[in-house]
Amino acid sequence: MGGPIIPAALANNHPTANTPAMTADTPAQSLLLIGLRKERLADQFPFPMEIEGPLDADVRAAVANHLASGAVAERYRGHSHCRYGCAGDLGHDDLSDGTWVWPEGFAHYVQHHGVLVPPAFLAHVLGRPGVCVEPMEALQARARSDAIWISWSAQFRTAAIEIQLAAAVTEAQRQCDAALATKALRLEDSLGLSDSACLSAGCTRTAAVGRALCPPCLTEPDRGHEVGMSDSTQVSLLTNTWPR
């Protein structure tokens, strides 16, 4: 394959956080996921801001170039946007080099926002892995593992961020409950209450007129949607107010 893109010794500029070894949970043929950012409070992915750090300029350029030149491994309908507020979109594909796979916009974060990559991926890039020739259909069929990305990025998580995340979870639940309570009150005003008990197991409230359930139980199927909305709001708020 030839020599490295740049002297491998430059990789010593990378932070000391280690990449965990592949385990039995990481099958040899799995594509190794990197570059995923936090989308939900409960997921284990990092905020991009958490994993910023110094890296030799030539190394960073080589990594960003590699990330930008991957083969399409998956295509989505929606477009991504920069969590730092940059204009434009960051694409809608996942890219791969046949070993690793990442969101199309990850190159932007590495090149323009100082985001780091796991040492194992850095060594892979510096070893000049060549061009991926697998078609998208073959890449789509392969399993994916995010174990390395999650374990490596977790080393950057601080106690302060954990506290903020815990508070965000509490606030998201409060917002969800408040939204459902408002919906239930509107439904009660619209339908009125009957003289019959709600038939939902364990519920002691009164059913709505013409319905078997009470207004709160009738709105319960909306909980998943409301949880998603309040969760997404809290992640965006944490991202947009990241301390600088």
C-alpha positions in Angstrom: 0.0 0.0 0.0 3.0 2.3 0.3 4.1 4.5 3.1 1.8 6.6 5.3 0.3 9.8 4.1 2.5 11.7 6.5 5.1 10.5 9.0 3.3 8.3 11.5 5.1 10.0 14.4 2.8 13.0 13.9 0.1 10.8 15.4 1.8 11.4 18.8 0.1 14.8 18.8 -3.2 13.0 19.4 -4.6 13.1 22.9 -3.9 10.2 25.2 -7.4 8.9 25.4 -7.2 5.3 24.3 -9.3 3.3 21.8 -10.7 0.1 23.4 -9.8 -3.1 21.7 -12.4 -4.9 19.6 -14.3 -7.4 21.7 -16.6 -10.4 21.0 -19.4 -7.8 20.6 -17.6 -6.3 17.6 -17.7 -9.0 14.8 -14.7 -8.9 12.5 -16.8 -8.0 9.5 -18.8 -5.3 11.1 -18.3 -1.7 9.8 -17.0 0.3 12.7 -19.1 3.4 13.3 -17.6 6.8 14.2 -18.7 10.4 14.1 -22.2 9.8 15.6 -23.3 12.7 17.8 -25.8 12.9 20.5 -29.4 13.1 19.2 -31.3 11.9 22.2 -30.7 12.3 25.9 -30.6 8.5 26.5 -28.1 7.7 23.7 -24.4 7.2 24.5 -23.0 9.4 21.7 -21.0 12.5 22.5 -21.7 16.1 21.7 -19.2 17.2 19.1 -17.9 19.9 21.5 -16.9 17.3 24.0 -14.3 15.7 21.8 -12.5 18.8 20.5 -8.8 18.8 20.8 -5.4 19.6 19.3 -4.1 17.7 16.3 -1.2 18.4 13.9 -2.6 20.4 10.9 -1.3 17.9 8.3 -2.8 15.0 10.2 -6.1 16.7 10.6 -6.2 17.6 6.9 -5.4 13.9 6.0 -8.2 12.7 8.2 -10.7 15.2 6.9 -9.7 14.3 3.3 -10.2 10.6 4.0 -13.6 11.2 5.6 -14.7 13.2 2.6 -13.7 10.6 0.1 -15.5 7.5 1.4 -17.9 5.4 -0.6 -21.6 5.8 0.0 -22.8 3.2 2.5 -26.3 4.4 3.2 -28.5 7.2 1.9 -31.2 9.0 3.9 -34.0 11.4 3.0 -33.3 14.2 5.5 -30.3 16.5 5.5 -28.0 17.1 8.5 -26.9 20.5 9.7 -23.9 21.7 11.7 -24.3 21.6 15.4 -22.0 24.7 15.6 -24.4 26.7 13.5 -22.6 26.8 10.2 -24.7 27.6 7.2 -25.8 25.0 4.7 -26.4 21.3 5.2 -23.9 18.5 5.8 -25.3 15.9 3.4 -27.6 12.9 3.8 -25.3 9.9 3.3 -23.2 7.6 5.4 -19.7 7.0 3.9 -17.3 4.2 4.4 -13.8 3.0 3.5 -14.7 -0.6 3.9 -13.6 -0.8 7.5 -15.1 2.2 9.2 -18.4 4.1 8.5 -19.4 7.6 9.4 -21.9 10.4 8.7 -21.1 12.4 5.6 -20.8 15.6 7.5 -18.2 14.2 10.0 -15.4 15.6 7.8 -16.7 19.1 8.4 -16.5 18.7 12.2 -12.9 17.4 12.0 -11.7 20.0 9.6 -13.4 23.1 10.9 -14.3 22.5 14.5 -11.3 20.6 15.9 -13.2 17.4 16.6 -11.0 14.4 17.2 -11.1 10.8 16.1 -10.2 7.5 17.9 -6.5 6.6 17.7 -7.4 3.3 16.0 -9.1 5.2 13.1 -6.2 7.7 13.0 -3.7 4.8 12.6 -6.0 3.3 9.9 -6.0 6.6 7.9 -2.2 7.1 8.2 -1.7 3.6 7.0 -3.3 4.6 3.6 -6.1 2.0 3.5 -6.9 2.6 -0.1 -10.2 3.3 -1.8 -13.3 1.3 -0.9 -14.7 -0.5 -3.9 -17.7 -2.2 -2.2 -21.0 -1.1 -3.8 -23.6 0.6 -1.5 -25.7 -2.6 -1.5 -22.8 -4.6 0.0 -22.0 -2.0 2.6 -25.7 -1.8 3.6 -25.8 -5.5 4.2 -22.9 -5.5 6.7 -23.5 -5.2 10.4 -22.3 -2.1 12.2 -20.7 -1.6 15.6 -20.6 1.6 17.6 -18.7 0.1 20.5 -15.4 1.7 19.8 -16.8 5.1 19.2 -18.9 5.0 22.4 -16.2 3.7 24.6 -13.5 6.1 23.3 -15.7 9.2 23.4 -17.0 8.4 26.9 -13.5 9.2 28.2 -14.1 12.9 27.5 -17.4 13.1 29.4 -17.1 15.3 32.4 -19.0 15.3 35.7 -20.4 18.8 34.8 -21.9 17.5 31.6 -23.4 14.5 33.4 -25.1 16.9 35.8 -26.5 19.0 32.9 -27.7 15.8 31.1 -29.5 14.6 34.3 -31.2 18.0 34.7 -32.2 17.9 31.0 -33.8 14.5 31.4 -35.8 15.8 34.3 -36.9 18.9 32.3 -37.8 16.8 29.3 -40.0 14.7 31.4 -41.6 17.8 32.9 -42.3 19.2 29.5 -43.7 15.9 28.3 -46.1 15.6 31.3 -47.2 19.3 30.9 -47.9 18.8 27.2 -50.0 15.7 27.9 -51.8 17.4 30.8 -52.7 20.3 28.5 -54.0 17.9 25.8 -56.1 16.0 28.4 -57.7 19.3 29.7 -58.6 20.3 26.2 -60.1 16.9 25.5 -62.1 17.1 28.7 -63.4 20.6 27.8 -64.3 19.3 24.3 -66.0 16.0 25.3 -67.0 16.4 28.9 -66.9 13.8 31.6 -69.4 10.9 31.9 -70.7 9.1 35.0 -68.7 6.0 34.1 -65.3 5.0 35.4 -62.3 4.9 33.1 -61.8 1.3 31.9 -58.0 1.6 31.8 -56.4 -0.9 34.3 -55.6 0.8 37.6 -57.1 4.2 36.6 -59.5 5.7 39.1 -60.6 8.7 36.9 -63.9 9.2 35.1 -64.3 8.4 31.5 -65.0 11.0 28.9 -68.5 11.2 27.4 -68.9 8.6 24.7 -65.5 7.1 25.5 -64.3 4.1 27.5 -61.3 6.0 28.9 -60.7 9.2 30.7 -59.0 12.2 28.9 -55.5 11.5 30.4 -55.7 7.9 29.3 -56.9 8.9 25.9 -53.9 11.2 25.4 -51.4 8.5 26.7 -50.7 7.2 23.1 -49.2 10.6 22.4 -46.5 10.2 25.0 -44.0 8.7 22.6 -44.3 11.8 20.4 -44.2 14.2 23.3 -41.1 12.5 24.8 -39.4 12.7 21.4 -40.2 16.4 21.1 -39.1 17.4 24.6 -36.0 15.2 24.4 -34.9 16.8 21.1 -35.5 20.2 22.5 -33.3 19.6 25.5 -30.4 18.2 23.3 -30.6 21.2 21.1 -30.6 23.5 24.1 -27.5 21.9 25.5 -25.8 22.1 22.2 -26.7 25.7 21.6 -25.7 26.8 25.0 -22.4 24.9 25.2 -19.9 26.8 27.4 -17.1 28.4 25.5 
